[in-house]
Amino acid sequence: MAVSTPELCRPALDLHSTGCHGHWGLTHFLLDGHHKLAAAASVGAPVQLLSLLALGESLAEPADHRRLATLCSQPGLPRGTRQAG
């Protein structure tokens, strides 16, 4: 189990207002299951994580929070894969 906060980081100075994109991140603070997570990591096994999302502690704005469902429904990329763009 974890508590997670979504973060949306933007450049400190936006000198070129066009084409500026934010970077989404999701930080997990593990509350329980440390040993199970370490064991799974040691053998390369996948894990499922129950996470409680703490929006009030997030750096993202409420308007950004409303976009989370759409963002989470998008397919993810395998680890180590980068999108061109």
C-alpha angles and dihedrals in degrees: 000000000000142000111229135194124199114222130195112194122194131180114279090229121031101202092162107042094191119080095014111146132185124232117229120213134174117208117200122201107199112223101173138006099052093146093048091049092049091049092049091048092051092058097033094246121156118246135202117223126202105212132186109211113224105201094169091064095047128113088218119097124244090254088056091049090060089059093056097091091055092046093048092051092060116099115258128230123241114260113278093024119123128198118228114236 
